[in-house]
Amino acid sequence: MLSRTASTRLTQSEASTLAIVGGGPAGLMAAEVARAAGLEVDLYEAKGSVGRKFLIAGKGGLNLTHSEPMPGFAARYREREAEVAAWLRDFGPQSLRDWARGLGVETFVGSSGRVFPLDLKAAPLLRGWVRRLRDQGVRFHVHHRWLGWDDAGALRFATPDGERSLEAGATVLALGGGSWPELGSDGAWQSALHERGIDVAPLQPSNCGFDIDWSAHFAQRHAGAPLKPIVAHWRDAHGRERSLQGECVLTGTGIEGSLIYALSAELREAIARDGSTTLRLDLAPGREREALRDALAQPSRRSFSERLRRQTGLGGAKAALVRETLGAERIADPDAVADAIKRLPLTLLRPRPIEEAISSAGGVRLEALNDASMLETMPGTFCAGEMLDWEAPTGGYLLTACFASGYRAGRGAVEWLRKDIPVGFS
């Protein structure tokens, strides 16, 4: 909490109570850790139920974590590798699978290395978890939207019955990032932290799509078309060329999908640095450029699309992409077409808005926290989850770090309250 004067001393019950703000995986895990340690726990959620983003994320199959071994797993967190690795040592991928088993949910490793519940569903896991937390004594308060702190340091909430203020011995903020605002993660908490001098990096879209200046005809005809398999080539911040194979989807405004999400942080940063960036796609992995050129040089009276399909195996959206890139005047040139198939240049103009992103980057800088995830300038206030300044690709890495950060913040709150620091501390 905020520093307090003697005039705002807490009652004995308040001093031993943990307030958790936010009912996503990080907040729920903090509640579980704290309640298991014997703390009184109140959890406040802005929406009418907890875990809404968790449920939506699992709608097509809940990707709970990943089987990639350390240190490769930790490296997925890029510049925050060291900090997140420390969280994962306390509560890592195997801990998460064991925790799920404790709720009666067995998991399996898919062919991609991703870990899923056997039934692939998020709802049974969440229902069982909330039921267990209630049985253990966690008190849930829904329709409580956090507004910040009052002048005395009390938490302020907007509720259906009007504004409410309350005191607690410690607080865990687990308010989410800025993606999917309709589910509660709208980033509105930033202003309250800025007012208290907390260092917050601007929220940005992560695991997102990008805009490309398609022609109206191409966008109308091919939005929603998948591209698979392809290999993406790009240059990293050090100018080194890198590549990754995967799948993506054309959209009416540009491109998105798992391959693009995996590169989104680097692509976003390149656009911020240079104004735009070029992503090159190999539309025919495994085919040599010269073999494609020779096949395209064979005489033919067929249309471009039919010739491309027959001589290279490319059709549909891939053929349309080549035409879109080269224009009508160059599609008769076998060298130009072969080059486009193997190194199709796409100019990415901007990331899609944060509201459309799967997750967000930015948030409370980790340098503002101590090792227990407590704000250095606000003793007794802890932060967890996606509101912290880290990001990761999809594939189970996002959820794992949210759980792990909640575990650490919950444990930090327990240690803080058990120090029996006199209320009225400054």
N, C-alpha and C positions, 0 to 999 in steps of 0.2 A: 504494500500500500504506500501511499504518500507519507512523507514524514509527518508526525503529529505533535501537537503541543499537549501539555498536561490537561488542558481544558477539553480535549477531544479523546480522552481515554476510553478504551473499549471496556465493555462489560466482560466478565469472566467467560461467558458463553461465546461472545463474539470473538474474543481473543483466541479461542481454540477452534474456530470455524474457518474452513477454506472456501472461498467463493471462486467458482470456475465460470468464466464467461465464454460461452461457445460450446455447442454440442456436437462438434464433428469428432473424428477419431482422436485428435490430439487432446481435446477437452475431456472426452469420455475416458481415455487412458489415464489422464492425470487424476480424474475422479476415482478410478479403480485403485490406483496406487495409494492415494491418500486415505481412502476409506479402509483399505486393507491394513493400513498402519494405525487405524483407530481414530482418525480425524473426523470431525463433523464436516460434511461436505454438502454445499448447496451449488447446484449447477443451473445457470441461467442461459436461456436460448431465445433468440429473437423470433424465431418461427414457431409454429404450433407443434412441432415435433423435432426431435434431434436426428442428426445423421442424414439429412436430405441429399446433400451432394454425394455422400458415400453410397446411397441407394442408387442414384442416377448413374454414378460411375460404374456400378456393378450391373447395370441393366442388360448389357450385352455379354455378361460373364465377368464376375468379379476377379480382377487380377490383383490378388492380395499382396504378393511380393515376388521375388525372383530368386532363382537358384544359383545365380552367378556367384562364384566364391570371392571372398576378399583376397587381395585388395581391389580387384576389378570392380566389385560392387560399389565400394566407396568412391572410386574414381568417377563414377557417374555424376557426382555432385560438383564436379569441376573445381572452381576456386574455393569452394566450401568443403572440399574433401576431408581435410583434417578435422574440422569441427563436427561434421556429420559422422565421421568414422568413430569419434568418441561416443556419440549417442548410440551408434550401432553396437558398440562393445557392451553396452548395458542391455540393449533390447534390439537384437538384430533379426534377420530374416528367419532363422530357426526358432528364435523366441516367439516370433509372431505366429509361426505355424503351430508351435506347442500351445500357445495361448488359444488359438482357434480350436484346437483339439479339446482343450478344457471346456469349451462351450459346446462340445459334441459335434464339431464341424471338422471333418477330415479334409485334407488337401492333397493335391497331386501336382506333379511337374509336367507341364505341357511340352510339346516338341520344341518350342522356342525357348524353353528354360523358365517361362513364366509359371507362377504358382497360383492355382485356383482352388476354391472349394469344390468338392466332388459334384455338388449339384449346380455349380457355377453361379449361385445366387447370393446376393448381398442381404436380402431381407431376412432370411432365417437367422443369419449370423447377428445382424443388428438387433432383431427382436430378442434373441436369447441374451445378448449382452445387456441391453437395457433392463430386461427382467431381472437379471442377476444383480445389477447395480441397485435397482430399487429394493430388492430383497436384502441387500447388504446395508441399506440405509441411506443411500444417496438421495437427496431431495431434489426433484426436478421442478424448475419454474419456467414454463414456456411463455411465449408472448412477452418476453422481457428484453427489450432492445436497449443495449448499453449506450449511454449518452456521455460517458466520461466520469469525471470526479467533481464533487462540489468543493467549495473553498476549504472545508474542513477535512477533505480527503476521503469522504464517503463515496461509494459507487452510486451512480445515478442511472436509473432505468426508466424508460417509457413503458407503461403497462396499460392494459385495457381500462384500468381503474385510475389512470393518471400517473404522474411521475412519482417514483419511489426512490428513496435513498437508503442505503444500508451500509453498515460497517462489518468488516471481517478481519480476522487476524492475518490473513494472507490472501492473495488473489492470483489466479492463473488466468491470463488472457489467452484465449485460443480462438481468435475471431476470424480466421481464414484470410485469404488473399483478396483478389479483386475479380476473379473469374466467376461466371455463373451467378450474377448478383441476385437473380430471382430466387435462388436457393439460400440466400443469406450472406454469401461472401461478396460484399459490395465495397469493401475497403473504406467504409465510412469512419472507421476508428482512427484513421490517420490524423485527422485534425486534432483529436483529443490528445494524442501522443505528441504531436508537434507543439501544442500549447505547453506541454510539460518539459519541453526541451529534449525529448527523446529523438535520437538520430534514426530517421526512417528514410530508406532509399525509395525513390518513386516506384510505384507498382507498374509493371510492364507485362504484356502478354507473353506467355510461355506455352510450349506445346501447342502452337497455333499455326494457322495457315497464313499465306502471303498473297498480296495483290500483284497481278500481272495485267498489263494493258492489252487484253485480248480484243480482237475485232468483235463487233456485235454478233456477226454470223457465227463465229467459232464458239463464243460463250453460250449462245442460244442452243446450238446443236450438240455441244459436248459436255456441258455442265453435268457433273455426276459420274462421268466415265472414269473407270479405274485405269491406272497404268501399272502393269506388272508383267514380268519382273523388269526392273530398270536398275541402273546404277547411277547414283548422283555423284558428281565431281564438284568440289568447291575448294576455295583457298581459305585457310584459317588465318587467325590474327597475325601469324608470323610469316604469311605468304606461302606456306607449304601447301601443295595440292593434296587433298584427301579425297577418299571415295567411300561410298557405302551402298550396298545393294538393299533393295526393299520394294515397297509398294506405296503408291499415293493415289490421289483422286483429283481430277480436274474440277474446278468450281466455276460458277459464273463470274467470279471476281479474280480467280487465280488458281492456287493449288494448295492442297492440304493432304493429310493422311499420315500414317505412322512413320514413313521415311522422312517426311518434311518435319514432323514434330521432333524427331531425333536430332535434327540439325537446327532447330528453331533458335536456340540461344546464339549460336555462332552467326546465323543469317541475320538475326535481329541486330546484333552488335555491328555487323558489317554495314548494314543499312544506316545505322545511327552514325557510323564513322564516315561513310563515303556517300551517303544519299541514296544509294541503291546497291544491289549486288547481283552478280551473275551466277546462276546455278546451271551446270551443264549436265544433261541427261544422256546416258547411253541407253537407247531404246532397244538395242539388240545385244544384250550380254552374251558372250560366247561366240559371236560372229566377228570375224576380222574385217576391218575397214576395206581392205583391198578386195576381199572376196565379195563384199556387198557392191563395191564399185564395178567390178567385172560383171556381176549379175545385172546391174542396172544399165550397163552399156549394151546389153543385147538388144537388137532391133525389136521394136514392138509398136503396134498401132493402137494399143489399148489405152484407156484413160490412165491418168497418173495413179489414181487409187488402185485400180485393178493391176497395173504393172507393178506397183510396190508390193501388193499382196502376193502376187504370183512369184516375183523374183526375189523378194526378201522375207516374206512371211509376215510383214507388218500390215495391219489393217486398222479400220476403225479410228479410234482416237489417236493412236500413234501416227497413222498416216496423215490425219488432219493436222497434227502438231507440226509435222515436217512441212506441210503446205503453208500453214500459218506463219512459220518462221521464215521460209524462203521466199514466199510470194510466187505468183504465177510465172514470173519471168525466169526463175531459176530452177524450177522443178524438172526441167528437161536436161539439166547438167548432172551427169552421173557422179562426178566428183563432189559437187555441192550437196547432193542428196546423201551420198555416203557419209560425208562429214557431219551433216545434220543428224543422221541416224545415230552416229557414235558420240557426238559431242553437241547435242542440241542446246543452244544457249537460251536461257530464260532469264529475263531481267525482273528481279523481284523489287517492287517499289516500296512496299511498307508491310509490316505485319498487320493481320486483321485485328479489329478492336479487342481489347482485353475482355469485354463481355462475352465474346465468342470463344475465347481460349479455354483449353482444358485446365490450365493452371496459370499462376502468375509468378513473376520474378519480382525482386525487391521486397521491401518490408522493413521491419525492425532489424537494424544491422546487428550482427552477432557481437560486434565489438562493444555494443551497449549493454551486453549481458555478462554476468560472471559465469563460472563453470557450472553453476547450478541452474542456469537459465533465468537468474534473477536480474532485473534491471539495476545497474550499478547506482543510478541516481534515485531509485525508488525502492528502498528496502522493503521486502515482503511482497513485491509484485513480480510475477514470473510470466514469461511469454513462451508460446509453443505453437507448432504447426506451420501452416502456410503463411501466416502473417510475419514469419521470420524471413530474413533475406538469404534464401537459398533456392535453388531450383534443380530439377532432375527430369530426365525423360520419362515418358510413360513406360510401362512394363513392370510395375510393382514398386519401382523406386520411390515414387511420390508418396504412396500410402505408407511404405515402411518407415520413411523418415518422419512422417506425421505421427505415427504411433510412437516411434522412438523419442521424438522431442517431447511428446506428452508424458511419456514415462519419466524422462529426466526432470521436467518441470514439476510433476507431481512429487517426485522424490525430493526435489529441492525444497518444495513447500513444507513437506513433512519435517525435514531437517531444520528448517527455519523456525517453525512453530515449536519444535521440541527443544530449542535452545532456551526457551523460557525467557526471552528478552522482555524486559519490563515494557508494558504498554506506555505510551507517552514518549517513546524513543524519538529522537530527532535526527 
